[in-house]
Amino acid sequence: MGIEQTQDALVIVDVQNDFCPGGALAVPDGDAVVEPINRVAKRFSIVAATQDWHPPGHVSFAGSHPGAQPYEVVRLDGQEQVLWPDHCVRGTFGADFHPRLDPACYRFVVRKGIHTGLDSYSTFLENDRKTPTGLIGMFRELGIRRVFLAGLATDYCVYFSALDGLAAGFRVAVLEDACRGVDVPPGNLERTLGEMRRQGVEILRTDQVSF
């Protein structure tokens, strides 16, 4: 039997304990993405899962900035930075994938936010907009042309991944029922969904996936 050819890939974005109920930076209803992801992932031969994998004292942590409060927005190196509760510290339970996420469904794991002084929302580029995570190169090597995104959170890591995927030349679709948003600041979820549509991202449900 020959090697299976595909032009489509699924990226499971940051379905980690700290982003699910009970976690340090819980996305409302975040664990609801697990079952639709497990179902739809079986339809893809190329699936990558990403993890926030922060060192202690990461620049995005409010606790790294004396006197700052979680969800404050500051400017760091000329860029806006939301200060988050300490989350997804590498090697901790909070950084682990949600226990119900089927480990058989993903082929690759890409860890991001690994540099102390640099945050990473996108699965493709760190927040300096030039440091790659390696996923663009991997997908190009595999001949991927269309990327489907699912996971957490819709208005941050999924949103920035979608726009960077388009900029890298991929067609991009977001599986809305397999995502949840944090909506910080209020209204951000609606704004980012609208922006993705305007930029040409398809917003689909998992039952609309077709090849």
CYANA upper distance limits for C-alpha pairs under 8 A (distance plus 0.5 A):
  6 THR  CA     45 SER  CA      7.85
  6 THR  CA     46 ILE  CA      8.30
  6 THR  CA    143 GLY  CA      7.98
  6 THR  CA    144 ILE  CA      7.50
  7 GLN  CA    143 GLY  CA      6.46
  7 GLN  CA    144 ILE  CA      4.83
  7 GLN  CA    145 ARG  CA      5.67
  7 GLN  CA    146 ARG  CA      6.79
  8 ASP  CA     44 PHE  CA      7.84
  8 ASP  CA     46 ILE  CA      7.69
  8 ASP  CA    144 ILE  CA      6.04
  8 ASP  CA    145 ARG  CA      6.66
  8 ASP  CA    146 ARG  CA      5.36
  8 ASP  CA    147 VAL  CA      6.39
  8 ASP  CA    148 PHE  CA      8.07
  8 ASP  CA    211 PHE  CA      8.24
  9 ALA  CA     44 PHE  CA      6.96
  9 ALA  CA     45 SER  CA      7.85
  9 ALA  CA     46 ILE  CA      5.46
  9 ALA  CA     47 VAL  CA      6.19
  9 ALA  CA     48 ALA  CA      8.23
  9 ALA  CA    144 ILE  CA      7.04
  9 ALA  CA    146 ARG  CA      6.98
  9 ALA  CA    147 VAL  CA      5.53
  9 ALA  CA    148 PHE  CA      6.67
 10 LEU  CA     41 ALA  CA      7.53
 10 LEU  CA     44 PHE  CA      7.24
 10 LEU  CA     46 ILE  CA      7.01
 10 LEU  CA     47 VAL  CA      5.26
 10 LEU  CA     48 ALA  CA      6.88
 10 LEU  CA    147 VAL  CA      6.34
 10 LEU  CA    148 PHE  CA      5.20
 10 LEU  CA    149 LEU  CA      6.44
 10 LEU  CA    150 ALA  CA      8.09
 11 VAL  CA     47 VAL  CA      6.30
 11 VAL  CA     48 ALA  CA      5.36
 11 VAL  CA     49 ALA  CA      6.20
 11 VAL  CA     50 THR  CA      7.89
 11 VAL  CA    147 VAL  CA      7.63
 11 VAL  CA    148 PHE  CA      6.68
 11 VAL  CA    149 LEU  CA      5.53
 11 VAL  CA    150 ALA  CA      6.86
 12 ILE  CA     37 ILE  CA      8.07
 12 ILE  CA     47 VAL  CA      7.89
 12 ILE  CA     48 ALA  CA      6.66
 12 ILE  CA     49 ALA  CA      5.03
 12 ILE  CA     50 THR  CA      6.76
 12 ILE  CA    149 LEU  CA      6.81
 12 ILE  CA    150 ALA  CA      5.66
 12 ILE  CA    151 GLY  CA      5.99
 13 VAL  CA     49 ALA  CA      6.53
 13 VAL  CA     50 THR  CA      5.68
 13 VAL  CA     51 GLN  CA      7.63
 13 VAL  CA    123 THR  CA      7.87
 13 VAL  CA    149 LEU  CA      7.56
 13 VAL  CA    150 ALA  CA      6.45
 13 VAL  CA    151 GLY  CA      5.04
 13 VAL  CA    152 LEU  CA      6.20
 13 VAL  CA    153 ALA  CA      8.31
 13 VAL  CA    157 CYS  CA      7.59
 13 VAL  CA    158 VAL  CA      7.21
 14 ASP  CA     19 PHE  CA      8.21
 14 ASP  CA     49 ALA  CA      7.67
 14 ASP  CA     50 THR  CA      5.76
 14 ASP  CA     51 GLN  CA      5.34
 14 ASP  CA     52 ASP  CA      6.81
 14 ASP  CA     97 PHE  CA      8.09
 14 ASP  CA    151 GLY  CA      6.71
 14 ASP  CA    152 LEU  CA      6.14
 14 ASP  CA    153 ALA  CA      8.34
 14 ASP  CA    157 CYS  CA      8.45
 15 VAL  CA     19 PHE  CA      7.36
 15 VAL  CA     20 CYS  CA      8.08
 15 VAL  CA     31 ASP  CA      8.38
 15 VAL  CA     34 VAL  CA      8.10
 15 VAL  CA     50 THR  CA      8.40
 15 VAL  CA     51 GLN  CA      8.00
 15 VAL  CA     97 PHE  CA      6.20
 15 VAL  CA     98 HIS  CA      6.47
 15 VAL  CA    101 LEU  CA      8.23
 15 VAL  CA    151 GLY  CA      6.29
 15 VAL  CA    152 LEU  CA      6.60
 16 GLN  CA     20 CYS  CA      7.15
 16 GLN  CA     51 GLN  CA      7.59
 16 GLN  CA     88 CYS  CA      8.20
 16 GLN  CA     94 GLY  CA      7.12
 16 GLN  CA     95 ALA  CA      6.25
 16 GLN  CA     96 ASP  CA      5.96
 16 GLN  CA     97 PHE  CA      4.67
 16 GLN  CA     98 HIS  CA      5.47
 17 ASN  CA     21 PRO  CA      8.24
 17 ASN  CA     22 GLY  CA      8.32
 17 ASN  CA     23 GLY  CA      6.20
 17 ASN  CA     93 PHE  CA      7.44
 17 ASN  CA     94 GLY  CA      5.23
 17 ASN  CA     95 ALA  CA      6.73
 17 ASN  CA     96 ASP  CA      6.49
 17 ASN  CA     97 PHE  CA      6.51
 17 ASN  CA     98 HIS  CA      5.60
 18 ASP  CA     22 GLY  CA      7.76
 18 ASP  CA     23 GLY  CA      4.24
 18 ASP  CA     24 ALA  CA      5.45
 18 ASP  CA     25 LEU  CA      5.98
 18 ASP  CA     26 ALA  CA      6.46
 18 ASP  CA     87 HIS  CA      6.58
 18 ASP  CA     88 CYS  CA      6.56
 18 ASP  CA     94 GLY  CA      4.97
 18 ASP  CA     95 ALA  CA      6.89
 19 PHE  CA     23 GLY  CA      6.16
 19 PHE  CA     24 ALA  CA      7.47
 19 PHE  CA     25 LEU  CA      5.65
 19 PHE  CA     26 ALA  CA      4.70
 19 PHE  CA     27 VAL  CA      5.87
 19 PHE  CA     30 GLY  CA      7.06
 19 PHE  CA    152 LEU  CA      7.74
 20 CYS  CA     25 LEU  CA      8.02
 20 CYS  CA     26 ALA  CA      5.21
 20 CYS  CA     27 VAL  CA      6.26
 20 CYS  CA     28 PRO  CA      7.97
 20 CYS  CA     29 ASP  CA      7.67
 20 CYS  CA     30 GLY  CA      5.23
 20 CYS  CA     31 ASP  CA      5.80
 20 CYS  CA     98 HIS  CA      8.18
 21 PRO  CA     26 ALA  CA      5.69
 21 PRO  CA     27 VAL  CA      7.41
 21 PRO  CA     28 PRO  CA      7.47
 21 PRO  CA     29 ASP  CA      7.33
 21 PRO  CA     30 GLY  CA      7.00
 21 PRO  CA     31 ASP  CA      7.29
 22 GLY  CA     26 ALA  CA      6.94
 23 GLY  CA     94 GLY  CA      7.10
 24 ALA  CA     85 PRO  CA      6.98
 24 ALA  CA     86 ASP  CA      7.34
 24 ALA  CA     87 HIS  CA      6.17
 24 ALA  CA     94 GLY  CA      7.94
 25 LEU  CA     84 TRP  CA      7.97
 25 LEU  CA     85 PRO  CA      6.76
 25 LEU  CA     86 ASP  CA      8.30
 25 LEU  CA     87 HIS  CA      6.84
 26 ALA  CA     30 GLY  CA      7.45
 27 VAL  CA    152 LEU  CA      7.96
 27 VAL  CA    153 ALA  CA      7.48
 27 VAL  CA    180 ARG  CA      7.42
 27 VAL  CA    181 GLY  CA      6.92
 27 VAL  CA    182 VAL  CA      5.58
 28 PRO  CA    180 ARG  CA      7.71
 28 PRO  CA    181 GLY  CA      7.77
 28 PRO  CA    182 VAL  CA      7.06
 29 ASP  CA    180 ARG  CA      7.46
 30 GLY  CA    152 LEU  CA      7.58
 30 GLY  CA    179 CYS  CA      8.26
 30 GLY  CA    180 ARG  CA      6.35
 31 ASP  CA     98 HIS  CA      8.21
 32 ALA  CA     36 PRO  CA      8.35
 32 ALA  CA    178 ALA  CA      8.08
 33 VAL  CA     37 ILE  CA      6.61
 33 VAL  CA    150 ALA  CA      8.32
 33 VAL  CA    151 GLY  CA      6.80
 33 VAL  CA    177 ASP  CA      7.68
 33 VAL  CA    178 ALA  CA      5.05
 33 VAL  CA    179 CYS  CA      6.24
 33 VAL  CA    180 ARG  CA      7.63
 34 VAL  CA     38 ASN  CA      6.63
 34 VAL  CA     98 HIS  CA      8.36
 34 VAL  CA    100 ARG  CA      7.22
 34 VAL  CA    101 LEU  CA      6.22
 34 VAL  CA    178 ALA  CA      7.89
 35 GLU  CA     39 ARG  CA      6.76
 35 GLU  CA    100 ARG  CA      8.48
 35 GLU  CA    101 LEU  CA      8.14
 36 PRO  CA     40 VAL  CA      6.63
 36 PRO  CA    177 ASP  CA      7.88
 36 PRO  CA    178 ALA  CA      6.13
 36 PRO  CA    206 THR  CA      7.55
 37 ILE  CA     41 ALA  CA      6.27
 37 ILE  CA    101 LEU  CA      8.39
 37 ILE  CA    150 ALA  CA      7.49
 37 ILE  CA    151 GLY  CA      8.33
 37 ILE  CA    178 ALA  CA      6.47
 38 ASN  CA     42 LYS  CA      7.37
 38 ASN  CA    101 LEU  CA      7.07
 38 ASN  CA    102 ASP  CA      6.66
 38 ASN  CA    105 CYS  CA      7.34
 39 ARG  CA     43 ARG  CA      8.33
 40 VAL  CA     44 PHE  CA      8.03
 40 VAL  CA    206 THR  CA      6.81
 41 ALA  CA     47 VAL  CA      7.50
 41 ALA  CA    105 CYS  CA      6.28
 41 ALA  CA    106 TYR  CA      8.09
 42 LYS  CA    105 CYS  CA      6.81
 46 ILE  CA    106 TYR  CA      7.93
 46 ILE  CA    107 ARG  CA      7.08
 47 VAL  CA    105 CYS  CA      7.46
 47 VAL  CA    106 TYR  CA      5.20
 47 VAL  CA    107 ARG  CA      5.96
 47 VAL  CA    108 PHE  CA      7.16
 48 ALA  CA    106 TYR  CA      5.93
 48 ALA  CA    107 ARG  CA      6.31
 48 ALA  CA    108 PHE  CA      5.10
 48 ALA  CA    109 VAL  CA      6.24
 48 ALA  CA    110 VAL  CA      7.61
 49 ALA  CA    106 TYR  CA      6.63
 49 ALA  CA    107 ARG  CA      8.29
 49 ALA  CA    108 PHE  CA      6.66
 49 ALA  CA    109 VAL  CA      5.38
 49 ALA  CA    110 VAL  CA      6.79
 50 THR  CA    109 VAL  CA      6.06
 50 THR  CA    110 VAL  CA      5.18
 50 THR  CA    111 ARG  CA      6.14
 50 THR  CA    112 LYS  CA      7.75
 50 THR  CA    123 THR  CA      7.31
 51 GLN  CA     95 ALA  CA      7.62
 51 GLN  CA     96 ASP  CA      8.44
 51 GLN  CA     97 PHE  CA      8.18
 51 GLN  CA    109 VAL  CA      7.86
 51 GLN  CA    110 VAL  CA      6.86
 51 GLN  CA    111 ARG  CA      5.31
 51 GLN  CA    112 LYS  CA      6.70
 52 ASP  CA     88 CYS  CA      6.36
 52 ASP  CA     89 VAL  CA      8.46
 52 ASP  CA     90 ARG  CA      8.46
 52 ASP  CA     95 ALA  CA      7.34
 52 ASP  CA    111 ARG  CA      6.46
 52 ASP  CA    112 LYS  CA      5.67
 52 ASP  CA    113 GLY  CA      6.18
 52 ASP  CA    114 ILE  CA      8.09
 52 ASP  CA    120 SER  CA      8.39
 53 TRP  CA     88 CYS  CA      6.30
 53 TRP  CA     89 VAL  CA      6.39
 53 TRP  CA     90 ARG  CA      5.22
 53 TRP  CA     91 GLY  CA      8.47
 53 TRP  CA     95 ALA  CA      7.03
 53 TRP  CA    111 ARG  CA      6.25
 53 TRP  CA    112 LYS  CA      6.25
 53 TRP  CA    113 GLY  CA      6.20
 53 TRP  CA    114 ILE  CA      5.97
 54 HIS  CA     58 HIS  CA      6.70
 54 HIS  CA     87 HIS  CA      8.15
 54 HIS  CA     88 CYS  CA      6.47
 54 HIS  CA     89 VAL  CA      5.22
 54 HIS  CA     90 ARG  CA      5.84
 54 HIS  CA    112 LYS  CA      8.14
 54 HIS  CA    113 GLY  CA      5.92
 54 HIS  CA    114 ILE  CA      5.55
 54 HIS  CA    115 HIS  CA      7.65
 54 HIS  CA    116 THR  CA      7.63
 55 PRO  CA     89 VAL  CA      6.16
 55 PRO  CA     90 ARG  CA      6.38
 55 PRO  CA    114 ILE  CA      6.81
 55 PRO  CA    115 HIS  CA      7.61
 55 PRO  CA    116 THR  CA      6.48
 56 PRO  CA     89 VAL  CA      6.55
 56 PRO  CA     90 ARG  CA      8.29
 56 PRO  CA    116 THR  CA      8.21
 57 GLY  CA     61 PHE  CA      7.32
 57 GLY  CA     63 GLY  CA      7.95
 57 GLY  CA     64 SER  CA      5.98
 57 GLY  CA    116 THR  CA      7.39
 58 HIS  CA     64 SER  CA      7.22
 58 HIS  CA    115 HIS  CA      8.11
 58 HIS  CA    116 THR  CA      5.14
 58 HIS  CA    117 GLY  CA      6.88
 58 HIS  CA    118 LEU  CA      8.33
 58 HIS  CA    119 ASP  CA      8.44
 59 VAL  CA     64 SER  CA      6.76
 59 VAL  CA     65 HIS  CA      8.50
 59 VAL  CA    116 THR  CA      6.47
 59 VAL  CA    117 GLY  CA      5.62
 59 VAL  CA    118 LEU  CA      7.03
 59 VAL  CA    119 ASP  CA      7.43
 60 SER  CA     64 SER  CA      8.08
 60 SER  CA     81 GLN  CA      7.50
 60 SER  CA     82 VAL  CA      7.34
 60 SER  CA     83 LEU  CA      5.64
 60 SER  CA     84 TRP  CA      6.46
 60 SER  CA     86 ASP  CA      8.41
 60 SER  CA    118 LEU  CA      8.32
 60 SER  CA    119 ASP  CA      6.67
 61 PHE  CA     65 HIS  CA      7.89
 61 PHE  CA     70 PRO  CA      8.24
 61 PHE  CA     83 LEU  CA      5.90
 61 PHE  CA     84 TRP  CA      5.52
 61 PHE  CA     85 PRO  CA      6.10
 61 PHE  CA     86 ASP  CA      5.44
 61 PHE  CA     87 HIS  CA      8.09
 62 ALA  CA     66 PRO  CA      8.33
 62 ALA  CA     68 ALA  CA      6.25
 62 ALA  CA     69 GLN  CA      6.27
 62 ALA  CA     70 PRO  CA      5.71
 62 ALA  CA     71 TYR  CA      8.26
 62 ALA  CA     72 GLU  CA      8.45
 62 ALA  CA     83 LEU  CA      5.25
 62 ALA  CA     84 TRP  CA      5.94
 62 ALA  CA     85 PRO  CA      6.25
 62 ALA  CA     86 ASP  CA      7.35
 63 GLY  CA     68 ALA  CA      7.75
 63 GLY  CA     69 GLN  CA      8.35
 63 GLY  CA     85 PRO  CA      7.61
 63 GLY  CA     86 ASP  CA      7.17
 68 ALA  CA     72 GLU  CA      7.51
 68 ALA  CA     83 LEU  CA      8.42
 69 GLN  CA     83 LEU  CA      7.81
 70 PRO  CA     82 VAL  CA      8.48
 70 PRO  CA     83 LEU  CA      5.84
 70 PRO  CA     84 TRP  CA      5.47
 70 PRO  CA     85 PRO  CA      5.95
 71 TYR  CA     82 VAL  CA      6.17
 71 TYR  CA     83 LEU  CA      5.57
 71 TYR  CA     84 TRP  CA      6.01
 71 TYR  CA     85 PRO  CA      8.27
 71 TYR  CA    184 VAL  CA      8.20
 72 GLU  CA     82 VAL  CA      6.29
 72 GLU  CA     83 LEU  CA      5.94
 72 GLU  CA     84 TRP  CA      8.38
 73 VAL  CA     80 GLU  CA      6.95
 73 VAL  CA     81 GLN  CA      5.97
 73 VAL  CA     82 VAL  CA      4.92
 73 VAL  CA     83 LEU  CA      6.64
 74 VAL  CA     80 GLU  CA      6.16
 74 VAL  CA     81 GLN  CA      5.78
 74 VAL  CA     82 VAL  CA      6.98
 74 VAL  CA     83 LEU  CA      7.90
 75 ARG  CA     79 GLN  CA      5.71
 75 ARG  CA     80 GLU  CA      5.02
 75 ARG  CA     81 GLN  CA      6.30
 76 LEU  CA     80 GLU  CA      6.87
 76 LEU  CA     81 GLN  CA      6.95
 87 HIS  CA     94 GLY  CA      7.28
 87 HIS  CA     95 ALA  CA      7.89
 88 CYS  CA     92 THR  CA      7.54
 88 CYS  CA     94 GLY  CA      5.68
 88 CYS  CA     95 ALA  CA      4.49
 88 CYS  CA     96 ASP  CA      8.26
 89 VAL  CA     94 GLY  CA      7.49
 89 VAL  CA     95 ALA  CA      6.38
 90 ARG  CA     95 ALA  CA      6.45
 91 GLY  CA     95 ALA  CA      7.08
 91 GLY  CA     96 ASP  CA      8.11
 92 THR  CA     96 ASP  CA      7.28
 97 PHE  CA    101 LEU  CA      7.27
102 ASP  CA    106 TYR  CA      8.50
110 VAL  CA    123 THR  CA      8.35
110 VAL  CA    133 THR  CA      7.69
110 VAL  CA    134 GLY  CA      8.31
110 VAL  CA    135 LEU  CA      7.78
111 ARG  CA    133 THR  CA      8.01
112 LYS  CA    120 SER  CA      6.61
112 LYS  CA    123 THR  CA      7.59
112 LYS  CA    126 GLU  CA      7.93
112 LYS  CA    133 THR  CA      6.92
113 GLY  CA    118 LEU  CA      7.13
113 GLY  CA    119 ASP  CA      5.62
113 GLY  CA    120 SER  CA      5.22
113 GLY  CA    121 TYR  CA      8.25
113 GLY  CA    126 GLU  CA      7.56
114 ILE  CA    118 LEU  CA      8.34
114 ILE  CA    119 ASP  CA      8.49
115 HIS  CA    119 ASP  CA      7.80
118 LEU  CA    126 GLU  CA      7.65
118 LEU  CA    127 ASN  CA      7.17
118 LEU  CA    128 ASP  CA      7.75
119 ASP  CA    126 GLU  CA      6.85
119 ASP  CA    127 ASN  CA      6.07
120 SER  CA    125 LEU  CA      7.50
120 SER  CA    126 GLU  CA      4.81
120 SER  CA    127 ASN  CA      5.45
121 TYR  CA    125 LEU  CA      8.40
121 TYR  CA    126 GLU  CA      7.25
121 TYR  CA    127 ASN  CA      7.11
121 TYR  CA    156 TYR  CA      6.67
121 TYR  CA    157 CYS  CA      4.90
121 TYR  CA    158 VAL  CA      8.38
121 TYR  CA    160 PHE  CA      6.80
121 TYR  CA    161 SER  CA      7.86
122 SER  CA    126 GLU  CA      6.86
122 SER  CA    127 ASN  CA      7.89
122 SER  CA    156 TYR  CA      8.33
122 SER  CA    157 CYS  CA      5.61
122 SER  CA    158 VAL  CA      7.48
122 SER  CA    159 TYR  CA      8.15
122 SER  CA    160 PHE  CA      5.30
122 SER  CA    161 SER  CA      4.77
122 SER  CA    162 ALA  CA      8.46
122 SER  CA    164 ASP  CA      7.63
123 THR  CA    133 THR  CA      7.21
123 THR  CA    135 LEU  CA      7.64
123 THR  CA    157 CYS  CA      7.52
123 THR  CA    158 VAL  CA      8.50
123 THR  CA    160 PHE  CA      8.34
123 THR  CA    161 SER  CA      5.83
124 PHE  CA    132 PRO  CA      6.51
124 PHE  CA    133 THR  CA      5.89
124 PHE  CA    134 GLY  CA      7.39
124 PHE  CA    135 LEU  CA      6.10
124 PHE  CA    136 ILE  CA      6.50
124 PHE  CA    161 SER  CA      6.72
124 PHE  CA    164 ASP  CA      7.00
124 PHE  CA    165 GLY  CA      7.63
125 LEU  CA    129 ARG  CA      6.26
125 LEU  CA    130 LYS  CA      6.80
125 LEU  CA    131 THR  CA      6.11
125 LEU  CA    132 PRO  CA      5.04
125 LEU  CA    133 THR  CA      6.10
125 LEU  CA    164 ASP  CA      7.80
126 GLU  CA    130 LYS  CA      7.24
126 GLU  CA    131 THR  CA      5.80
126 GLU  CA    132 PRO  CA      6.75
126 GLU  CA    133 THR  CA      7.37
127 ASN  CA    131 THR  CA      8.30
132 PRO  CA    136 ILE  CA      8.18
134 GLY  CA    138 MET  CA      6.77
135 LEU  CA    139 PHE  CA      6.59
136 ILE  CA    140 ARG  CA      6.66
136 ILE  CA    165 GLY  CA      8.45
136 ILE  CA    168 ALA  CA      7.72
137 GLY  CA    141 GLU  CA      6.58
138 MET  CA    142 LEU  CA      6.81
139 PHE  CA    143 GLY  CA      6.69
139 PHE  CA    144 ILE  CA      5.66
140 ARG  CA    144 ILE  CA      6.31
140 ARG  CA    145 ARG  CA      8.36
144 ILE  CA    170 PHE  CA      8.21
145 ARG  CA    169 GLY  CA      8.26
145 ARG  CA    170 PHE  CA      5.65
145 ARG  CA    171 ARG  CA      6.74
146 ARG  CA    170 PHE  CA      5.84
146 ARG  CA    171 ARG  CA      4.98
146 ARG  CA    172 VAL  CA      6.22
146 ARG  CA    173 ALA  CA      8.24
147 VAL  CA    165 GLY  CA      7.99
147 VAL  CA    170 PHE  CA      7.04
147 VAL  CA    171 ARG  CA      6.67
147 VAL  CA    172 VAL  CA      5.39
147 VAL  CA    173 ALA  CA      6.83
148 PHE  CA    172 VAL  CA      6.36
148 PHE  CA    173 ALA  CA      5.25
148 PHE  CA    174 VAL  CA      6.20
148 PHE  CA    175 LEU  CA      7.40
149 LEU  CA    158 VAL  CA      7.16
149 LEU  CA    162 ALA  CA      7.89
149 LEU  CA    172 VAL  CA      8.07
149 LEU  CA    173 ALA  CA      6.76
149 LEU  CA    174 VAL  CA      5.28
149 LEU  CA    175 LEU  CA      6.58
150 ALA  CA    158 VAL  CA      7.63
150 ALA  CA    174 VAL  CA      6.79
150 ALA  CA    175 LEU  CA      6.02
150 ALA  CA    176 GLU  CA      7.84
150 ALA  CA    178 ALA  CA      5.77
150 ALA  CA    179 CYS  CA      5.82
151 GLY  CA    158 VAL  CA      7.50
151 GLY  CA    178 ALA  CA      6.52
151 GLY  CA    179 CYS  CA      5.10
151 GLY  CA    180 ARG  CA      7.36
152 LEU  CA    156 TYR  CA      8.28
152 LEU  CA    157 CYS  CA      7.04
152 LEU  CA    158 VAL  CA      6.94
152 LEU  CA    179 CYS  CA      6.32
152 LEU  CA    180 ARG  CA      6.33
152 LEU  CA    181 GLY  CA      7.19
153 ALA  CA    157 CYS  CA      6.11
153 ALA  CA    158 VAL  CA      6.37
153 ALA  CA    159 TYR  CA      8.46
153 ALA  CA    179 CYS  CA      7.11
153 ALA  CA    180 ARG  CA      6.01
153 ALA  CA    181 GLY  CA      5.17
153 ALA  CA    182 VAL  CA      6.58
154 THR  CA    158 VAL  CA      5.34
154 THR  CA    159 TYR  CA      6.29
154 THR  CA    179 CYS  CA      6.24
154 THR  CA    180 ARG  CA      5.89
154 THR  CA    181 GLY  CA      4.94
154 THR  CA    182 VAL  CA      7.85
154 THR  CA    189 LEU  CA      7.43
154 THR  CA    192 THR  CA      8.48
154 THR  CA    193 LEU  CA      8.47
155 ASP  CA    159 TYR  CA      5.71
155 ASP  CA    160 PHE  CA      8.44
155 ASP  CA    181 GLY  CA      5.99
155 ASP  CA    182 VAL  CA      7.29
155 ASP  CA    183 ASP  CA      7.15
155 ASP  CA    188 ASN  CA      6.89
155 ASP  CA    189 LEU  CA      5.56
155 ASP  CA    192 THR  CA      6.09
155 ASP  CA    193 LEU  CA      7.83
156 TYR  CA    160 PHE  CA      6.54
156 TYR  CA    181 GLY  CA      8.27
157 CYS  CA    161 SER  CA      6.44
158 VAL  CA    162 ALA  CA      6.57
158 VAL  CA    174 VAL  CA      8.29
159 TYR  CA    163 LEU  CA      6.99
159 TYR  CA    192 THR  CA      7.02
159 TYR  CA    193 LEU  CA      8.22
159 TYR  CA    196 MET  CA      7.57
160 PHE  CA    164 ASP  CA      6.57
161 SER  CA    165 GLY  CA      6.36
162 ALA  CA    166 LEU  CA      6.85
162 ALA  CA    172 VAL  CA      6.69
162 ALA  CA    173 ALA  CA      8.08
162 ALA  CA    174 VAL  CA      7.98
162 ALA  CA    196 MET  CA      7.78
162 ALA  CA    201 VAL  CA      7.47
163 LEU  CA    167 ALA  CA      6.76
163 LEU  CA    196 MET  CA      7.61
163 LEU  CA    199 GLN  CA      8.08
163 LEU  CA    201 VAL  CA      8.41
164 ASP  CA    168 ALA  CA      6.61
165 GLY  CA    169 GLY  CA      7.05
165 GLY  CA    170 PHE  CA      5.98
165 GLY  CA    171 ARG  CA      7.80
165 GLY  CA    172 VAL  CA      6.99
166 LEU  CA    170 PHE  CA      5.66
166 LEU  CA    171 ARG  CA      6.57
166 LEU  CA    172 VAL  CA      6.83
166 LEU  CA    201 VAL  CA      8.27
171 ARG  CA    201 VAL  CA      7.95
172 VAL  CA    200 GLY  CA      8.44
172 VAL  CA    201 VAL  CA      5.84
172 VAL  CA    202 GLU  CA      6.92
173 ALA  CA    201 VAL  CA      5.97
173 ALA  CA    202 GLU  CA      4.91
173 ALA  CA    203 ILE  CA      6.28
173 ALA  CA    204 LEU  CA      7.21
174 VAL  CA    201 VAL  CA      7.58
174 VAL  CA    202 GLU  CA      6.68
174 VAL  CA    203 ILE  CA      5.50
174 VAL  CA    204 LEU  CA      6.54
175 LEU  CA    179 CYS  CA      7.09
175 LEU  CA    203 ILE  CA      6.69
175 LEU  CA    204 LEU  CA      5.44
175 LEU  CA    205 ARG  CA      5.49
175 LEU  CA    206 THR  CA      6.24
176 GLU  CA    180 ARG  CA      8.12
176 GLU  CA    203 ILE  CA      6.78
176 GLU  CA    204 LEU  CA      6.41
176 GLU  CA    205 ARG  CA      6.06
176 GLU  CA    206 THR  CA      8.22
177 ASP  CA    204 LEU  CA      8.47
177 ASP  CA    205 ARG  CA      6.05
177 ASP  CA    206 THR  CA      7.22
178 ALA  CA    205 ARG  CA      8.09
178 ALA  CA    206 THR  CA      7.60
181 GLY  CA    189 LEU  CA      6.55
182 VAL  CA    189 LEU  CA      7.79
183 ASP  CA    187 GLY  CA      6.57
183 ASP  CA    188 ASN  CA      5.49
183 ASP  CA    189 LEU  CA      5.38
184 VAL  CA    188 ASN  CA      6.36
184 VAL  CA    189 LEU  CA      8.22
187 GLY  CA    191 ARG  CA      6.78
188 ASN  CA    192 THR  CA      6.52
189 LEU  CA    193 LEU  CA      6.71
190 GLU  CA    194 GLY  CA      6.69
191 ARG  CA    195 GLU  CA      6.68
192 THR  CA    196 MET  CA      6.57
193 LEU  CA    197 ARG  CA      6.86
194 GLY  CA    198 ARG  CA      6.75
195 GLU  CA    199 GLN  CA      6.69
196 MET  CA    200 GLY  CA      6.89
196 MET  CA    201 VAL  CA      5.71
196 MET  CA    202 GLU  CA      8.35
197 ARG  CA    201 VAL  CA      5.63
197 ARG  CA    202 GLU  CA      6.99
197 ARG  CA    203 ILE  CA      7.61
204 LEU  CA    208 GLN  CA      6.67
204 LEU  CA    209 VAL  CA      7.92
205 ARG  CA    209 VAL  CA      7.63
